[in-house]
Amino acid sequence: PWSKIILSGVFARTHRDEPVYTGETLREALLRNPAISRLNITQNPRWVRPSEFIDGFKLSISFAFEDPDRSNLKSLLKTNLFMFGAPVRAKRWVE
């Protein structure tokens, strides 16, 4: 069993003329959060919109992790998370 989460307000780039951050860069920034670094990530972070359609500076990402009893999800939803030096908001992914 696993859980999926969405993080909103994630910086996509530092300047408008730069490409959006890659999946690997997203993963590195995500894992700097102690609450996330201990999780077994089952789906790497990715933009919720295709990168070629991202024109702003902030967007949402999603990722999934092992969570047999849903306790990790409950904990993450209460945790202050940061990416690229800025706070992000966690919400449960809804299909």
mmCIF file as gemmi writes it, N, C-alpha and C atoms, coordinates in Angstrom:
data_model
loop_
_atom_site.group_PDB
_atom_site.id
_atom_site.type_symbol
_atom_site.label_atom_id
_atom_site.label_alt_id
_atom_site.label_comp_id
_atom_site.label_asym_id
_atom_site.label_entity_id
_atom_site.label_seq_id
_atom_site.pdbx_PDB_ins_code
_atom_site.Cartn_x
_atom_site.Cartn_y
_atom_site.Cartn_z
_atom_site.occupancy
_atom_site.B_iso_or_equiv
_atom_site.pdbx_formal_charge
_atom_site.auth_seq_id
_atom_site.auth_asym_id
_atom_site.pdbx_PDB_model_num
ATOM 1 N N . PRO Axp A 1 ? 0.823 -1.206 0 1 0 ? 1 A 1
ATOM 2 C CA . PRO Axp A 1 ? 0 0 0 1 0 ? 1 A 1
ATOM 3 C C . PRO Axp A 1 ? 0.866 1.268 0 1 0 ? 1 A 1
ATOM 4 N N . TRP Axp A 2 ? 0.373 2.256 -0.673 1 0 ? 2 A 1
ATOM 5 C CA . TRP Axp A 2 ? 1.113 3.501 -0.775 1 0 ? 2 A 1
ATOM 6 C C . TRP Axp A 2 ? 0.145 4.676 -0.717 1 0 ? 2 A 1
ATOM 7 N N . SER Axp A 3 ? 0.717 5.849 -0.501 1 0 ? 3 A 1
ATOM 8 C CA . SER Axp A 3 ? -0.05 7.098 -0.498 1 0 ? 3 A 1
ATOM 9 C C . SER Axp A 3 ? 0.551 8.031 -1.528 1 0 ? 3 A 1
ATOM 10 N N . LYS Axp A 4 ? -0.28 8.927 -2.029 1 0 ? 4 A 1
ATOM 11 C CA . LYS Axp A 4 ? 0.174 9.93 -2.989 1 0 ? 4 A 1
ATOM 12 C C . LYS Axp A 4 ? -0.209 11.298 -2.451 1 0 ? 4 A 1
ATOM 13 N N . ILE Axp A 5 ? 0.68 12.249 -2.64 1 0 ? 5 A 1
ATOM 14 C CA . ILE Axp A 5 ? 0.482 13.576 -2.088 1 0 ? 5 A 1
ATOM 15 C C . ILE Axp A 5 ? 0.786 14.617 -3.157 1 0 ? 5 A 1
ATOM 16 N N . ILE Axp A 6 ? 0.193 15.779 -3.009 1 0 ? 6 A 1
ATOM 17 C CA . ILE Axp A 6 ? 0.472 16.895 -3.904 1 0 ? 6 A 1
ATOM 18 C C . ILE Axp A 6 ? 1.026 18.04 -3.058 1 0 ? 6 A 1
ATOM 19 N N . LEU Axp A 7 ? 2.063 18.663 -3.554 1 0 ? 7 A 1
ATOM 20 C CA . LEU Axp A 7 ? 2.647 19.833 -2.895 1 0 ? 7 A 1
ATOM 21 C C . LEU Axp A 7 ? 2.417 21.03 -3.798 1 0 ? 7 A 1
ATOM 22 N N . SER Axp A 8 ? 1.772 22.052 -3.285 1 0 ? 8 A 1
ATOM 23 C CA . SER Axp A 8 ? 1.504 23.246 -4.088 1 0 ? 8 A 1
ATOM 24 C C . SER Axp A 8 ? 2.435 24.377 -3.679 1 0 ? 8 A 1
ATOM 25 N N . GLY Axp A 9 ? 2.645 25.289 -4.608 1 0 ? 9 A 1
ATOM 26 C CA . GLY Axp A 9 ? 3.508 26.437 -4.354 1 0 ? 9 A 1
ATOM 27 C C . GLY Axp A 9 ? 4.989 26.143 -4.519 1 0 ? 9 A 1
ATOM 28 N N . VAL Axp A 10 ? 5.312 25.12 -5.317 1 0 ? 10 A 1
ATOM 29 C CA . VAL Axp A 10 ? 6.711 24.746 -5.546 1 0 ? 10 A 1
ATOM 30 C C . VAL Axp A 10 ? 7.289 25.633 -6.65 1 0 ? 10 A 1
ATOM 31 N N . PHE Axp A 11 ? 8.456 26.227 -6.377 1 0 ? 11 A 1
ATOM 32 C CA . PHE Axp A 11 ? 9.117 27.014 -7.418 1 0 ? 11 A 1
ATOM 33 C C . PHE Axp A 11 ? 9.458 26.118 -8.6 1 0 ? 11 A 1
ATOM 34 N N . ALA Axp A 12 ? 9.128 26.567 -9.797 1 0 ? 12 A 1
ATOM 35 C CA . ALA Axp A 12 ? 9.401 25.814 -11.019 1 0 ? 12 A 1
ATOM 36 C C . ALA Axp A 12 ? 10.738 26.204 -11.642 1 0 ? 12 A 1
ATOM 37 N N . ARG Axp A 13 ? 11.2 27.404 -11.331 1 0 ? 13 A 1
ATOM 38 C CA . ARG Axp A 13 ? 12.452 27.944 -11.885 1 0 ? 13 A 1
ATOM 39 C C . ARG Axp A 13 ? 12.789 29.222 -11.135 1 0 ? 13 A 1
ATOM 40 N N . THR Axp A 14 ? 13.988 29.734 -11.343 1 0 ? 14 A 1
ATOM 41 C CA . THR Axp A 14 ? 14.358 30.988 -10.671 1 0 ? 14 A 1
ATOM 42 C C . THR Axp A 14 ? 14.16 32.201 -11.571 1 0 ? 14 A 1
ATOM 43 N N . HIS Axp A 15 ? 14.254 32.02 -12.884 1 0 ? 15 A 1
ATOM 44 C CA . HIS Axp A 15 ? 14.055 33.114 -13.841 1 0 ? 15 A 1
ATOM 45 C C . HIS Axp A 15 ? 13.175 32.631 -14.979 1 0 ? 15 A 1
ATOM 46 N N . ARG Axp A 16 ? 12.37 33.528 -15.524 1 0 ? 16 A 1
ATOM 47 C CA . ARG Axp A 16 ? 11.422 33.167 -16.573 1 0 ? 16 A 1
ATOM 48 C C . ARG Axp A 16 ? 12.103 32.554 -17.8 1 0 ? 16 A 1
ATOM 49 N N . ASP Axp A 17 ? 13.316 32.971 -18.124 1 0 ? 17 A 1
ATOM 50 C CA . ASP Axp A 17 ? 13.992 32.463 -19.32 1 0 ? 17 A 1
ATOM 51 C C . ASP Axp A 17 ? 14.733 31.145 -19.077 1 0 ? 17 A 1
ATOM 52 N N . GLU Axp A 18 ? 14.651 30.595 -17.867 1 0 ? 18 A 1
ATOM 53 C CA . GLU Axp A 18 ? 15.291 29.322 -17.558 1 0 ? 18 A 1
ATOM 54 C C . GLU Axp A 18 ? 14.297 28.174 -17.71 1 0 ? 18 A 1
ATOM 55 N N . PRO Axp A 19 ? 14.815 26.97 -17.99 1 0 ? 19 A 1
ATOM 56 C CA . PRO Axp A 19 ? 13.908 25.811 -18.039 1 0 ? 19 A 1
ATOM 57 C C . PRO Axp A 19 ? 13.397 25.47 -16.637 1 0 ? 19 A 1
ATOM 58 N N . VAL Axp A 20 ? 12.289 24.755 -16.561 1 0 ? 20 A 1
ATOM 59 C CA . VAL Axp A 20 ? 11.765 24.331 -15.264 1 0 ? 20 A 1
ATOM 60 C C . VAL Axp A 20 ? 12.686 23.278 -14.669 1 0 ? 20 A 1
ATOM 61 N N . TYR Axp A 21 ? 12.632 23.143 -13.356 1 0 ? 21 A 1
ATOM 62 C CA . TYR Axp A 21 ? 13.468 22.162 -12.677 1 0 ? 21 A 1
ATOM 63 C C . TYR Axp A 21 ? 13.137 20.753 -13.15 1 0 ? 21 A 1
ATOM 64 N N . THR Axp A 22 ? 14.154 19.928 -13.25 1 0 ? 22 A 1
ATOM 65 C CA . THR Axp A 22 ? 13.992 18.541 -13.684 1 0 ? 22 A 1
ATOM 66 C C . THR Axp A 22 ? 13.455 17.689 -12.543 1 0 ? 22 A 1
ATOM 67 N N . GLY Axp A 23 ? 13.02 16.495 -12.88 1 0 ? 23 A 1
ATOM 68 C CA . GLY Axp A 23 ? 12.557 15.549 -11.869 1 0 ? 23 A 1
ATOM 69 C C . GLY Axp A 23 ? 13.635 15.241 -10.843 1 0 ? 23 A 1
ATOM 70 N N . GLU Axp A 24 ? 14.875 15.128 -11.288 1 0 ? 24 A 1
ATOM 71 C CA . GLU Axp A 24 ? 15.967 14.846 -10.359 1 0 ? 24 A 1
ATOM 72 C C . GLU Axp A 24 ? 16.186 16.008 -9.392 1 0 ? 24 A 1
ATOM 73 N N . THR Axp A 25 ? 16.099 17.228 -9.899 1 0 ? 25 A 1
ATOM 74 C CA . THR Axp A 25 ? 16.238 18.403 -9.037 1 0 ? 25 A 1
ATOM 75 C C . THR Axp A 25 ? 15.088 18.466 -8.036 1 0 ? 25 A 1
ATOM 76 N N . LEU Axp A 26 ? 13.878 18.132 -8.48 1 0 ? 26 A 1
ATOM 77 C CA . LEU Axp A 26 ? 12.724 18.094 -7.573 1 0 ? 26 A 1
ATOM 78 C C . LEU Axp A 26 ? 12.95 17.072 -6.465 1 0 ? 26 A 1
ATOM 79 N N . ARG Axp A 27 ? 13.448 15.895 -6.832 1 0 ? 27 A 1
ATOM 80 C CA . ARG Axp A 27 ? 13.683 14.838 -5.84 1 0 ? 27 A 1
ATOM 81 C C . ARG Axp A 27 ? 14.721 15.278 -4.813 1 0 ? 27 A 1
ATOM 82 N N . GLU Axp A 28 ? 15.798 15.892 -5.275 1 0 ? 28 A 1
ATOM 83 C CA . GLU Axp A 28 ? 16.844 16.362 -4.36 1 0 ? 28 A 1
ATOM 84 C C . GLU Axp A 28 ? 16.283 17.376 -3.365 1 0 ? 28 A 1
ATOM 85 N N . ALA Axp A 29 ? 15.483 18.333 -3.875 1 0 ? 29 A 1
ATOM 86 C CA . ALA Axp A 29 ? 14.903 19.356 -2.998 1 0 ? 29 A 1
ATOM 87 C C . ALA Axp A 29 ? 13.903 18.738 -2.03 1 0 ? 29 A 1
ATOM 88 N N . LEU Axp A 30 ? 13.122 17.789 -2.504 1 0 ? 30 A 1
ATOM 89 C CA . LEU Axp A 30 ? 12.117 17.123 -1.681 1 0 ? 30 A 1
ATOM 90 C C . LEU Axp A 30 ? 12.776 16.363 -0.53 1 0 ? 30 A 1
ATOM 91 N N . LEU Axp A 31 ? 13.85 15.662 -0.831 1 0 ? 31 A 1
ATOM 92 C CA . LEU Axp A 31 ? 14.51 14.824 0.175 1 0 ? 31 A 1
ATOM 93 C C . LEU Axp A 31 ? 15.279 15.629 1.22 1 0 ? 31 A 1
ATOM 94 N N . ARG Axp A 32 ? 15.392 16.93 1.04 1 0 ? 32 A 1
ATOM 95 C CA . ARG Axp A 32 ? 16.017 17.777 2.07 1 0 ? 32 A 1
ATOM 96 C C . ARG Axp A 32 ? 15.102 17.95 3.28 1 0 ? 32 A 1
ATOM 97 N N . ASN Axp A 33 ? 13.844 17.565 3.142 1 0 ? 33 A 1
ATOM 98 C CA . ASN Axp A 33 ? 12.899 17.582 4.257 1 0 ? 33 A 1
ATOM 99 C C . ASN Axp A 33 ? 13.095 16.304 5.065 1 0 ? 33 A 1
ATOM 100 N N . PRO Axp A 34 ? 13.47 16.418 6.341 1 0 ? 34 A 1
ATOM 101 C CA . PRO Axp A 34 ? 13.696 15.208 7.14 1 0 ? 34 A 1
ATOM 102 C C . PRO Axp A 34 ? 12.503 14.265 7.163 1 0 ? 34 A 1
ATOM 103 N N . ALA Axp A 35 ? 11.29 14.789 7.188 1 0 ? 35 A 1
ATOM 104 C CA . ALA Axp A 35 ? 10.095 13.941 7.241 1 0 ? 35 A 1
ATOM 105 C C . ALA Axp A 35 ? 9.927 13.128 5.96 1 0 ? 35 A 1
ATOM 106 N N . ILE Axp A 36 ? 10.457 13.624 4.864 1 0 ? 36 A 1
ATOM 107 C CA . ILE Axp A 36 ? 10.326 12.921 3.59 1 0 ? 36 A 1
ATOM 108 C C . ILE Axp A 36 ? 11.536 12.034 3.328 1 0 ? 36 A 1
ATOM 109 N N . SER Axp A 37 ? 12.692 12.433 3.801 1 0 ? 37 A 1
ATOM 110 C CA . SER Axp A 37 ? 13.912 11.671 3.522 1 0 ? 37 A 1
ATOM 111 C C . SER Axp A 37 ? 13.859 10.253 4.08 1 0 ? 37 A 1
ATOM 112 N N . ARG Axp A 38 ? 13.033 10.03 5.095 1 0 ? 38 A 1
ATOM 113 C CA . ARG Axp A 38 ? 12.93 8.688 5.687 1 0 ? 38 A 1
ATOM 114 C C . ARG Axp A 38 ? 11.916 7.799 4.984 1 0 ? 38 A 1
ATOM 115 N N . LEU Axp A 39 ? 11.168 8.343 4.018 1 0 ? 39 A 1
ATOM 116 C CA . LEU Axp A 39 ? 10.151 7.579 3.304 1 0 ? 39 A 1
ATOM 117 C C . LEU Axp A 39 ? 10.756 6.782 2.15 1 0 ? 39 A 1
ATOM 118 N N . ASN Axp A 40 ? 10.083 5.714 1.786 1 0 ? 40 A 1
ATOM 119 C CA . ASN Axp A 40 ? 10.451 4.964 0.594 1 0 ? 40 A 1
ATOM 120 C C . ASN Axp A 40 ? 9.585 5.495 -0.547 1 0 ? 40 A 1
ATOM 121 N N . ILE Axp A 41 ? 10.177 6.344 -1.384 1 0 ? 41 A 1
ATOM 122 C CA . ILE Axp A 41 ? 9.455 6.974 -2.492 1 0 ? 41 A 1
ATOM 123 C C . ILE Axp A 41 ? 9.18 5.919 -3.565 1 0 ? 41 A 1
ATOM 124 N N . THR Axp A 42 ? 7.921 5.772 -3.961 1 0 ? 42 A 1
ATOM 125 C CA . THR Axp A 42 ? 7.553 4.795 -4.985 1 0 ? 42 A 1
ATOM 126 C C . THR Axp A 42 ? 7.261 5.447 -6.332 1 0 ? 42 A 1
ATOM 127 N N . GLN Axp A 43 ? 6.967 6.739 -6.33 1 0 ? 43 A 1
ATOM 128 C CA . GLN Axp A 43 ? 6.788 7.502 -7.563 1 0 ? 43 A 1
ATOM 129 C C . GLN Axp A 43 ? 7.516 8.825 -7.357 1 0 ? 43 A 1
ATOM 130 N N . ASN Axp A 44 ? 8.553 9.046 -8.14 1 0 ? 44 A 1
ATOM 131 C CA . ASN Axp A 44 ? 9.346 10.259 -7.992 1 0 ? 44 A 1
ATOM 132 C C . ASN Axp A 44 ? 8.502 11.501 -8.226 1 0 ? 44 A 1
ATOM 133 N N . PRO Axp A 45 ? 8.911 12.622 -7.619 1 0 ? 45 A 1
ATOM 134 C CA . PRO Axp A 45 ? 8.145 13.855 -7.805 1 0 ? 45 A 1
ATOM 135 C C . PRO Axp A 45 ? 8.123 14.272 -9.275 1 0 ? 45 A 1
ATOM 136 N N . ARG Axp A 46 ? 6.964 14.771 -9.676 1 0 ? 46 A 1
ATOM 137 C CA . ARG Axp A 46 ? 6.805 15.262 -11.044 1 0 ? 46 A 1
ATOM 138 C C . ARG Axp A 46 ? 5.811 16.407 -11.042 1 0 ? 46 A 1
ATOM 139 N N . TRP Axp A 47 ? 5.939 17.249 -12.032 1 0 ? 47 A 1
ATOM 140 C CA . TRP Axp A 47 ? 5.004 18.364 -12.185 1 0 ? 47 A 1
ATOM 141 C C . TRP Axp A 47 ? 3.631 17.82 -12.523 1 0 ? 47 A 1
ATOM 142 N N . VAL Axp A 48 ? 2.582 18.47 -12.032 1 0 ? 48 A 1
ATOM 143 C CA . VAL Axp A 48 ? 1.223 18.021 -12.35 1 0 ? 48 A 1
ATOM 144 C C . VAL Axp A 48 ? 0.801 18.473 -13.751 1 0 ? 48 A 1
ATOM 145 N N . ARG Axp A 49 ? 1.584 19.33 -14.348 1 0 ? 49 A 1
ATOM 146 C CA . ARG Axp A 49 ? 1.333 19.813 -15.707 1 0 ? 49 A 1
ATOM 147 C C . ARG Axp A 49 ? 2.598 19.525 -16.531 1 0 ? 49 A 1
ATOM 148 N N . PRO Axp A 50 ? 2.467 19.17 -17.802 1 0 ? 50 A 1
ATOM 149 C CA . PRO Axp A 50 ? 3.666 18.952 -18.618 1 0 ? 50 A 1
ATOM 150 C C . PRO Axp A 50 ? 4.57 20.192 -18.611 1 0 ? 50 A 1
ATOM 151 N N . SER Axp A 51 ? 5.871 19.974 -18.509 1 0 ? 51 A 1
ATOM 152 C CA . SER Axp A 51 ? 6.8 21.096 -18.344 1 0 ? 51 A 1
ATOM 153 C C . SER Axp A 51 ? 6.728 22.105 -19.484 1 0 ? 51 A 1
ATOM 154 N N . GLU Axp A 52 ? 6.382 21.66 -20.688 1 0 ? 52 A 1
ATOM 155 C CA . GLU Axp A 52 ? 6.307 22.61 -21.805 1 0 ? 52 A 1
ATOM 156 C C . GLU Axp A 52 ? 5.134 23.582 -21.664 1 0 ? 52 A 1
ATOM 157 N N . PHE Axp A 53 ? 4.198 23.288 -20.748 1 0 ? 53 A 1
ATOM 158 C CA . PHE Axp A 53 ? 3.057 24.178 -20.523 1 0 ? 53 A 1
ATOM 159 C C . PHE Axp A 53 ? 3.188 24.994 -19.241 1 0 ? 53 A 1
ATOM 160 N N . ILE Axp A 54 ? 4.327 24.929 -18.594 1 0 ? 54 A 1
ATOM 161 C CA . ILE Axp A 54 ? 4.554 25.7 -17.369 1 0 ? 54 A 1
ATOM 162 C C . ILE Axp A 54 ? 5.135 27.045 -17.766 1 0 ? 54 A 1
ATOM 163 N N . ASP Axp A 55 ? 4.395 28.118 -17.478 1 0 ? 55 A 1
ATOM 164 C CA . ASP Axp A 55 ? 4.901 29.437 -17.843 1 0 ? 55 A 1
ATOM 165 C C . ASP Axp A 55 ? 5.127 30.347 -16.636 1 0 ? 55 A 1
ATOM 166 N N . GLY Axp A 56 ? 4.686 29.927 -15.472 1 0 ? 56 A 1
ATOM 167 C CA . GLY Axp A 56 ? 4.867 30.74 -14.273 1 0 ? 56 A 1
ATOM 168 C C . GLY Axp A 56 ? 6.061 30.297 -13.454 1 0 ? 56 A 1
ATOM 169 N N . PHE Axp A 57 ? 6.121 30.803 -12.236 1 0 ? 57 A 1
ATOM 170 C CA . PHE Axp A 57 ? 7.236 30.492 -11.35 1 0 ? 57 A 1
ATOM 171 C C . PHE Axp A 57 ? 6.904 29.426 -10.317 1 0 ? 57 A 1
ATOM 172 N N . LYS Axp A 58 ? 5.626 29.204 -10.042 1 0 ? 58 A 1
ATOM 173 C CA . LYS Axp A 58 ? 5.233 28.217 -9.035 1 0 ? 58 A 1
ATOM 174 C C . LYS Axp A 58 ? 4.175 27.29 -9.61 1 0 ? 58 A 1
ATOM 175 N N . LEU Axp A 59 ? 4.237 26.035 -9.165 1 0 ? 59 A 1
ATOM 176 C CA . LEU Axp A 59 ? 3.281 25.038 -9.621 1 0 ? 59 A 1
ATOM 177 C C . LEU Axp A 59 ? 3.212 23.94 -8.573 1 0 ? 59 A 1
ATOM 178 N N . SER Axp A 60 ? 2.416 22.932 -8.824 1 0 ? 60 A 1
ATOM 179 C CA . SER Axp A 60 ? 2.291 21.794 -7.912 1 0 ? 60 A 1
ATOM 180 C C . SER Axp A 60 ? 3.038 20.588 -8.467 1 0 ? 60 A 1
ATOM 181 N N . ILE Axp A 61 ? 3.501 19.756 -7.531 1 0 ? 61 A 1
ATOM 182 C CA . ILE Axp A 61 ? 4.112 18.482 -7.886 1 0 ? 61 A 1
ATOM 183 C C . ILE Axp A 61 ? 3.366 17.376 -7.15 1 0 ? 61 A 1
ATOM 184 N N . SER Axp A 62 ? 3.531 16.158 -7.621 1 0 ? 62 A 1
ATOM 185 C CA . SER Axp A 62 ? 2.977 15.002 -6.914 1 0 ? 62 A 1
ATOM 186 C C . SER Axp A 62 ? 4.078 13.971 -6.758 1 0 ? 62 A 1
ATOM 187 N N . PHE Axp A 63 ? 3.933 13.129 -5.74 1 0 ? 63 A 1
ATOM 188 C CA . PHE Axp A 63 ? 4.816 11.989 -5.555 1 0 ? 63 A 1
ATOM 189 C C . PHE Axp A 63 ? 4.109 10.976 -4.675 1 0 ? 63 A 1
ATOM 190 N N . ALA Axp A 64 ? 4.587 9.74 -4.702 1 0 ? 64 A 1
ATOM 191 C CA . ALA Axp A 64 ? 3.969 8.664 -3.927 1 0 ? 64 A 1
ATOM 192 C C . ALA Axp A 64 ? 5.032 7.966 -3.09 1 0 ? 64 A 1
ATOM 193 N N . PHE Axp A 65 ? 4.576 7.315 -2.015 1 0 ? 65 A 1
ATOM 194 C CA . PHE Axp A 65 ? 5.491 6.661 -1.086 1 0 ? 65 A 1
ATOM 195 C C . PHE Axp A 65 ? 4.775 5.498 -0.408 1 0 ? 65 A 1
ATOM 196 N N . GLU Axp A 66 ? 5.579 4.54 0.05 1 0 ? 66 A 1
ATOM 197 C CA . GLU Axp A 66 ? 5.013 3.412 0.782 1 0 ? 66 A 1
ATOM 198 C C . GLU Axp A 66 ? 4.397 3.917 2.074 1 0 ? 66 A 1
ATOM 199 N N . ASP Axp A 67 ? 3.212 3.4 2.377 1 0 ? 67 A 1
ATOM 200 C CA . ASP Axp A 67 ? 2.482 3.883 3.544 1 0 ? 67 A 1
ATOM 201 C C . ASP Axp A 67 ? 1.434 2.849 3.959 1 0 ? 67 A 1
ATOM 202 N N . PRO Axp A 68 ? 1.873 1.701 4.492 1 0 ? 68 A 1
ATOM 203 C CA . PRO Axp A 68 ? 0.957 0.592 4.774 1 0 ? 68 A 1
ATOM 204 C C . PRO Axp A 68 ? -0.242 0.946 5.647 1 0 ? 68 A 1
ATOM 205 N N . ASP Axp A 69 ? -0.037 1.806 6.648 1 0 ? 69 A 1
ATOM 206 C CA . ASP Axp A 69 ? -1.144 2.116 7.558 1 0 ? 69 A 1
ATOM 207 C C . ASP Axp A 69 ? -1.617 3.57 7.457 1 0 ? 69 A 1
ATOM 208 N N . ARG Axp A 70 ? -1.164 4.282 6.436 1 0 ? 70 A 1
ATOM 209 C CA . ARG Axp A 70 ? -1.528 5.695 6.181 1 0 ? 70 A 1
ATOM 210 C C . ARG Axp A 70 ? -0.999 6.662 7.245 1 0 ? 70 A 1
ATOM 211 N N . SER Axp A 71 ? -0.177 6.188 8.143 1 0 ? 71 A 1
ATOM 212 C CA . SER Axp A 71 ? 0.352 7.069 9.189 1 0 ? 71 A 1
ATOM 213 C C . SER Axp A 71 ? 1.323 8.104 8.619 1 0 ? 71 A 1
ATOM 214 N N . ASN Axp A 72 ? 2.078 7.729 7.571 1 0 ? 72 A 1
ATOM 215 C CA . ASN Axp A 72 ? 3.006 8.692 6.969 1 0 ? 72 A 1
ATOM 216 C C . ASN Axp A 72 ? 2.258 9.841 6.305 1 0 ? 72 A 1
ATOM 217 N N . LEU Axp A 73 ? 1.162 9.522 5.637 1 0 ? 73 A 1
ATOM 218 C CA . LEU Axp A 73 ? 0.348 10.56 5.008 1 0 ? 73 A 1
ATOM 219 C C . LEU Axp A 73 ? -0.188 11.522 6.06 1 0 ? 73 A 1
ATOM 220 N N . LYS Axp A 74 ? -0.762 10.985 7.122 1 0 ? 74 A 1
ATOM 221 C CA . LYS Axp A 74 ? -1.315 11.825 8.183 1 0 ? 74 A 1
ATOM 222 C C . LYS Axp A 74 ? -0.25 12.737 8.778 1 0 ? 74 A 1
ATOM 223 N N . SER Axp A 75 ? 0.937 12.204 8.961 1 0 ? 75 A 1
ATOM 224 C CA . SER Axp A 75 ? 2.028 12.989 9.524 1 0 ? 75 A 1
ATOM 225 C C . SER Axp A 75 ? 2.483 14.093 8.563 1 0 ? 75 A 1
ATOM 226 N N . LEU Axp A 76 ? 2.638 13.756 7.29 1 0 ? 76 A 1
ATOM 227 C CA . LEU Axp A 76 ? 3.094 14.752 6.316 1 0 ? 76 A 1
ATOM 228 C C . LEU Axp A 76 ? 2.11 15.906 6.163 1 0 ? 76 A 1
ATOM 229 N N . LEU Axp A 77 ? 0.824 15.615 6.249 1 0 ? 77 A 1
ATOM 230 C CA . LEU Axp A 77 ? -0.174 16.675 6.097 1 0 ? 77 A 1
ATOM 231 C C . LEU Axp A 77 ? -0.111 17.689 7.235 1 0 ? 77 A 1
ATOM 232 N N . LYS Axp A 78 ? 0.513 17.319 8.347 1 0 ? 78 A 1
ATOM 233 C CA . LYS Axp A 78 ? 0.654 18.217 9.499 1 0 ? 78 A 1
ATOM 234 C C . LYS Axp A 78 ? 2.047 18.847 9.592 1 0 ? 78 A 1
ATOM 235 N N . THR Axp A 79 ? 2.945 18.445 8.698 1 0 ? 79 A 1
ATOM 236 C CA . THR Axp A 79 ? 4.345 18.868 8.775 1 0 ? 79 A 1
ATOM 237 C C . THR Axp A 79 ? 4.596 20.093 7.9 1 0 ? 79 A 1
ATOM 238 N N . ASN Axp A 80 ? 5.421 21.02 8.394 1 0 ? 80 A 1
ATOM 239 C CA . ASN Axp A 80 ? 5.857 22.155 7.584 1 0 ? 80 A 1
ATOM 240 C C . ASN Axp A 80 ? 6.94 21.663 6.624 1 0 ? 80 A 1
ATOM 241 N N . LEU Axp A 81 ? 6.64 21.727 5.334 1 0 ? 81 A 1
ATOM 242 C CA . LEU Axp A 81 ? 7.562 21.27 4.309 1 0 ? 81 A 1
ATOM 243 C C . LEU Axp A 81 ? 8.069 22.447 3.495 1 0 ? 81 A 1
ATOM 244 N N . PHE Axp A 82 ? 9.28 22.303 2.985 1 0 ? 82 A 1
ATOM 245 C CA . PHE Axp A 82 ? 9.918 23.361 2.209 1 0 ? 82 A 1
ATOM 246 C C . PHE Axp A 82 ? 10.554 22.775 0.96 1 0 ? 82 A 1
ATOM 247 N N . MET Axp A 83 ? 10.572 23.56 -0.109 1 0 ? 83 A 1
ATOM 248 C CA . MET Axp A 83 ? 11.318 23.205 -1.314 1 0 ? 83 A 1
ATOM 249 C C . MET Axp A 83 ? 11.926 24.473 -1.882 1 0 ? 83 A 1
ATOM 250 N N . PHE Axp A 84 ? 13.188 24.401 -2.212 1 0 ? 84 A 1
ATOM 251 C CA . PHE Axp A 84 ? 13.922 25.532 -2.77 1 0 ? 84 A 1
ATOM 252 C C . PHE Axp A 84 ? 13.848 26.747 -1.857 1 0 ? 84 A 1
ATOM 253 N N . GLY Axp A 85 ? 13.887 26.491 -0.545 1 0 ? 85 A 1
ATOM 254 C CA . GLY Axp A 85 ? 13.92 27.558 0.446 1 0 ? 85 A 1
ATOM 255 C C . GLY Axp A 85 ? 12.586 28.213 0.753 1 0 ? 85 A 1
ATOM 256 N N . ALA Axp A 86 ? 11.505 27.678 0.215 1 0 ? 86 A 1
ATOM 257 C CA . ALA Axp A 86 ? 10.188 28.289 0.433 1 0 ? 86 A 1
ATOM 258 C C . ALA Axp A 86 ? 9.207 27.236 0.952 1 0 ? 86 A 1
ATOM 259 N N . PRO Axp A 87 ? 8.246 27.652 1.784 1 0 ? 87 A 1
ATOM 260 C CA . PRO Axp A 87 ? 7.247 26.692 2.274 1 0 ? 87 A 1
ATOM 261 C C . PRO Axp A 87 ? 6.331 26.236 1.143 1 0 ? 87 A 1
ATOM 262 N N . VAL Axp A 88 ? 5.903 24.979 1.216 1 0 ? 88 A 1
ATOM 263 C CA . VAL Axp A 88 ? 4.945 24.414 0.276 1 0 ? 88 A 1
ATOM 264 C C . VAL Axp A 88 ? 3.806 23.798 1.061 1 0 ? 88 A 1
ATOM 265 N N . ARG Axp A 89 ? 2.667 23.684 0.431 1 0 ? 89 A 1
ATOM 266 C CA . ARG Axp A 89 ? 1.478 23.148 1.113 1 0 ? 89 A 1
ATOM 267 C C . ARG Axp A 89 ? 1.206 21.721 0.646 1 0 ? 89 A 1
ATOM 268 N N . ALA Axp A 90 ? 1.044 20.814 1.588 1 0 ? 90 A 1
ATOM 269 C CA . ALA Axp A 90 ? 0.778 19.412 1.271 1 0 ? 90 A 1
ATOM 270 C C . ALA Axp A 90 ? -0.716 19.115 1.338 1 0 ? 90 A 1
ATOM 271 N N . LYS Axp A 91 ? -1.186 18.356 0.361 1 0 ? 91 A 1
ATOM 272 C CA . LYS Axp A 91 ? -2.574 17.9 0.326 1 0 ? 91 A 1
ATOM 273 C C . LYS Axp A 91 ? -2.577 16.457 -0.169 1 0 ? 91 A 1
ATOM 274 N N . ARG Axp A 92 ? -3.573 15.73 0.242 1 0 ? 92 A 1
ATOM 275 C CA . ARG Axp A 92 ? -3.73 14.358 -0.233 1 0 ? 92 A 1
ATOM 276 C C . ARG Axp A 92 ? -4.123 14.381 -1.7 1 0 ? 92 A 1
ATOM 277 N N . TRP Axp A 93 ? -3.506 13.535 -2.498 1 0 ? 93 A 1
ATOM 278 C CA . TRP Axp A 93 ? -3.837 13.424 -3.918 1 0 ? 93 A 1
ATOM 279 C C . TRP Axp A 93 ? -5.216 12.789 -4.054 1 0 ? 93 A 1
ATOM 280 N N . VAL Axp A 94 ? -6.064 13.372 -4.866 1 0 ? 94 A 1
ATOM 281 C CA . VAL Axp A 94 ? -7.389 12.842 -5.138 1 0 ? 94 A 1
ATOM 282 C C . VAL Axp A 94 ? -7.483 12.559 -6.633 1 0 ? 94 A 1
ATOM 283 N N . GLU Axp A 95 ? -7.759 11.301 -6.969 1 0 ? 95 A 1
ATOM 284 C CA . GLU Axp A 95 ? -7.862 10.908 -8.39 1 0 ? 95 A 1
ATOM 285 C C . GLU Axp A 95 ? -9.051 11.546 -9.047 1 0 ? 95 A 1
